[in-house]
Amino acid sequence: MRQEFIELLESNLDHAENFKEKFDHVQDGQDPDFVTVCCSDSRVLQDHMWGNEHPGEVFTCSNIGNRVFQDMETGEAVSGDVLYPVAHTDTKTMVVVGHTSCGAVTATYKDLTEDINEPSGIRHCIDLIKDRLKDGVEKLPDDLDDSEAINRLVEYNVDQQVQFLRNSDEIPEDVDVIGAVYDFQNVYSGDRGQIHLINVNGENSVEKLKEENPEVSERFERLWEP
């Protein structure tokens, strides 16, 4: 067993000591206020990014590219892990969280522009994102370097995931679907680790979003409004 994992286990003892009194209210079930869909990137700290230390508050999902859908024999459907809290615990807020320098978006961008070779499992994930990013790549300004293009496509991917949820009959109309980007690189204004809101229920105009949500107007920021 590697030393790094032994140290991880030791850290868990600290976690258990700090949280041992915080699980009483979730012994018989859960009632999360939010479901978040993040990219499964080691740099994206799902609960920590919200400062959350309350079990039962955030239902966390993650996958390559923060996707909200899955392929079925009958076509695409909302992923079961994302849908579960909405369908069974009456969760009313869904948050799709992309992040700067996303590896999944990078790989998809490269595959669309120069073709890449990946193992079949990774290839499947890229193909799921590919159709949704294709139009975004075509709309990109010509004067961007690769990192700038990728960070704009991160936003585009979040927009596409939000729209899929909004268009799904499985998501009730009274559920808020919010799109955000987690920035650990100072790409946006503000400190590293800050979350920037880019989409609310399909609206992605920063000007309109600020007007409609004045209480958090300073949290809306986009690199690009395609």
C-alpha positions as CSV (number, residue, x, y, z in Angstrom):
1,M,0.0,0.0,0.0
2,R,1.5,3.3,-1.1
3,Q,2.4,5.9,1.6
4,E,0.3,8.5,0.0
5,F,-2.8,6.4,0.6
6,I,-1.8,5.7,4.2
7,E,-1.6,9.5,4.7
8,L,-5.0,9.8,3.2
9,L,-6.4,7.4,5.7
10,E,-4.8,9.4,8.5
11,S,-6.5,12.5,7.2
12,N,-9.8,10.6,7.3
13,L,-9.4,10.2,11.1
14,D,-9.3,14.0,11.4
15,H,-12.4,14.2,9.3
16,A,-14.2,11.7,11.4
17,E,-13.3,13.6,14.6
18,N,-14.5,16.9,13.2
19,F,-17.7,15.5,11.7
20,K,-18.8,12.8,14.2
21,E,-21.5,15.1,15.6
22,K,-22.8,16.3,12.2
23,F,-24.5,13.2,10.9
24,D,-27.4,12.9,13.5
25,H,-30.0,14.6,11.2
26,V,-29.3,12.5,8.2
27,Q,-29.4,9.0,9.7
28,D,-32.8,8.2,8.2
29,G,-32.4,9.8,4.8
30,Q,-31.4,12.9,2.9
31,D,-33.1,16.1,1.8
32,P,-30.4,18.1,-0.2
33,D,-31.2,21.6,-1.2
34,F,-28.8,21.4,-4.2
35,V,-27.5,18.9,-6.7
36,T,-24.2,19.9,-8.3
37,V,-22.6,18.4,-11.4
38,C,-18.9,19.0,-11.6
39,C,-16.0,17.7,-13.7
40,S,-14.2,14.8,-12.1
41,D,-10.9,16.8,-12.0
42,S,-8.7,16.6,-8.9
43,R,-8.4,20.4,-8.9
44,V,-12.1,20.8,-8.5
45,L,-13.0,20.5,-4.8
46,Q,-16.7,19.9,-4.9
47,D,-17.9,20.5,-1.3
48,H,-15.0,22.8,-0.4
49,M,-15.7,25.2,-3.2
50,W,-19.0,26.1,-1.4
51,G,-17.5,26.1,2.0
52,N,-19.9,23.2,2.8
53,E,-19.3,21.2,6.0
54,H,-22.9,20.1,6.4
55,P,-23.8,16.5,5.4
56,G,-27.0,16.3,3.5
57,E,-27.0,19.8,2.0
58,V,-25.3,19.2,-1.4
59,F,-25.9,16.1,-3.6
60,T,-22.6,15.9,-5.5
61,C,-22.1,14.3,-8.9
62,S,-19.0,14.3,-11.1
63,N,-17.8,13.0,-14.5
64,I,-15.5,13.9,-17.3
65,G,-16.8,17.2,-18.7
66,N,-19.6,17.8,-16.1
67,R,-22.2,16.1,-18.4
68,V,-25.8,15.9,-17.3
69,F,-27.0,13.3,-19.8
70,Q,-26.3,9.6,-20.7
71,D,-26.9,7.5,-23.8
72,M,-29.8,5.1,-23.6
73,E,-31.1,2.7,-26.2
74,T,-34.0,5.1,-26.7
75,G,-31.7,8.1,-27.0
76,E,-30.3,10.6,-24.5
77,A,-31.7,11.0,-21.1
78,V,-30.9,13.0,-17.9
79,S,-28.2,11.0,-16.0
80,G,-29.7,9.1,-13.2
81,D,-27.2,10.3,-10.7
82,V,-28.2,13.9,-11.5
83,L,-31.9,13.2,-11.7
84,Y,-32.1,11.2,-8.5
85,P,-32.4,14.1,-5.9
86,V,-34.8,16.0,-8.1
87,A,-37.0,13.0,-8.5
88,H,-36.8,11.5,-5.0
89,T,-35.8,14.3,-2.5
90,D,-37.6,17.3,-4.1
91,T,-34.3,19.2,-4.7
92,K,-35.1,22.5,-6.4
93,T,-31.7,23.8,-7.5
94,M,-29.4,22.1,-10.0
95,V,-25.9,23.6,-10.6
96,V,-23.7,22.6,-13.6
97,V,-20.1,23.6,-12.7
98,G,-17.4,23.7,-15.3
99,H,-13.9,24.8,-14.6
100,T,-11.0,26.6,-16.2
101,S,-8.6,24.6,-18.3
102,C,-10.9,21.6,-18.4
103,G,-9.2,18.5,-19.6
104,A,-12.3,17.0,-21.2
105,V,-13.0,20.2,-23.1
106,T,-9.4,20.4,-24.1
107,A,-9.4,16.8,-25.5
108,T,-12.7,17.4,-27.3
109,Y,-11.4,20.7,-28.8
110,K,-8.2,18.9,-30.0
111,D,-10.3,16.0,-31.4
112,L,-12.4,18.5,-33.4
113,T,-9.5,20.5,-34.7
114,E,-6.7,17.9,-35.2
115,D,-8.0,14.4,-34.1
116,I,-6.6,12.5,-31.1
117,N,-6.2,8.9,-30.1
118,E,-7.7,7.8,-26.7
119,P,-8.7,4.6,-25.0
120,S,-12.2,3.5,-25.7
121,G,-13.7,4.6,-22.4
122,I,-12.2,8.1,-22.7
123,R,-13.2,8.2,-26.4
124,H,-16.8,7.5,-25.4
125,C,-16.8,10.5,-23.0
126,I,-15.3,12.8,-25.6
127,D,-17.8,11.7,-28.2
128,L,-20.7,12.6,-25.7
129,I,-19.4,16.1,-25.5
130,K,-18.2,16.4,-29.1
131,D,-21.5,17.1,-30.8
132,R,-22.4,19.9,-28.3
133,L,-19.0,21.6,-28.7
134,K,-18.8,21.4,-32.5
135,D,-20.9,24.6,-33.1
136,G,-19.0,26.4,-30.3
137,V,-15.7,25.7,-32.0
138,E,-17.0,27.1,-35.3
139,K,-18.2,30.3,-33.5
140,L,-14.9,31.0,-31.7
141,P,-13.1,34.2,-32.7
142,D,-10.0,33.7,-34.9
143,D,-7.5,35.6,-32.7
144,L,-7.6,33.2,-29.6
145,D,-4.8,31.0,-28.5
146,D,-5.7,27.4,-27.4
147,S,-6.0,28.2,-23.7
148,E,-8.3,31.1,-24.4
149,A,-10.4,29.0,-26.8
150,I,-10.7,26.2,-24.3
151,N,-11.9,28.5,-21.5
152,R,-14.6,29.9,-23.7
153,L,-15.6,26.4,-24.7
154,V,-15.9,25.5,-21.0
155,E,-18.6,28.2,-20.8
156,Y,-20.2,26.9,-24.0
157,N,-20.2,23.3,-22.6
158,V,-21.9,24.5,-19.4
159,D,-24.5,26.4,-21.5
160,Q,-25.2,23.2,-23.5
161,Q,-25.7,21.1,-20.3
162,V,-28.0,23.7,-18.8
163,Q,-30.1,23.8,-21.9
164,F,-30.4,20.0,-22.0
165,L,-31.8,20.0,-18.5
166,R,-34.1,22.9,-19.3
167,N,-35.4,21.0,-22.3
168,S,-36.0,17.8,-20.5
169,D,-39.5,16.8,-19.5
170,E,-37.9,15.0,-16.5
171,I,-37.0,18.3,-14.9
172,P,-39.9,20.2,-13.4
173,E,-40.3,23.8,-14.5
174,D,-40.0,25.1,-10.9
175,V,-36.4,23.7,-10.6
176,D,-33.7,26.3,-11.1
177,V,-30.8,25.2,-13.4
178,I,-27.7,27.3,-12.9
179,G,-24.5,27.3,-14.9
180,A,-21.1,28.3,-13.3
181,V,-17.4,28.1,-13.8
182,Y,-14.9,27.3,-11.0
183,D,-11.7,29.3,-11.7
184,F,-8.4,28.2,-10.1
185,Q,-6.2,30.1,-12.6
186,N,-7.2,33.8,-12.3
187,V,-8.8,33.6,-15.7
188,Y,-11.8,35.6,-14.4
189,S,-11.7,38.5,-12.0
190,G,-11.6,37.7,-8.3
191,D,-9.5,35.2,-6.3
192,R,-8.5,31.7,-7.4
193,G,-11.2,29.2,-6.4
194,Q,-14.0,31.6,-6.9
195,I,-17.2,30.5,-8.7
196,H,-18.5,32.7,-11.5
197,L,-22.1,32.4,-12.5
198,I,-22.7,32.3,-16.3
199,N,-26.2,31.0,-16.9
200,V,-29.5,30.9,-15.0
201,N,-32.3,28.8,-16.5
202,G,-31.0,29.2,-20.0
203,E,-30.3,32.9,-19.9
204,N,-26.6,33.7,-20.5
205,S,-26.5,37.4,-21.1
206,V,-24.5,38.9,-18.2
207,E,-26.4,42.2,-18.5
208,K,-29.8,40.5,-18.2
209,L,-28.6,38.2,-15.4
210,K,-27.4,41.1,-13.3
211,E,-30.7,42.9,-13.8
212,E,-32.7,39.9,-12.8
213,N,-30.5,38.9,-9.9
214,P,-29.3,42.2,-8.3
215,E,-28.5,40.5,-5.0
216,V,-25.6,38.6,-6.6
217,S,-24.9,40.8,-9.6
218,E,-21.2,40.9,-8.9
219,R,-21.0,37.1,-9.2
220,F,-22.0,37.1,-12.9
221,E,-19.1,37.1,-15.3
222,R,-18.5,35.5,-18.7
223,L,-15.5,35.5,-21.1
224,W,-17.8,35.1,-24.1
225,E,-21.4,35.4,-25.1
226,P,-21.6,33.5,-28.3
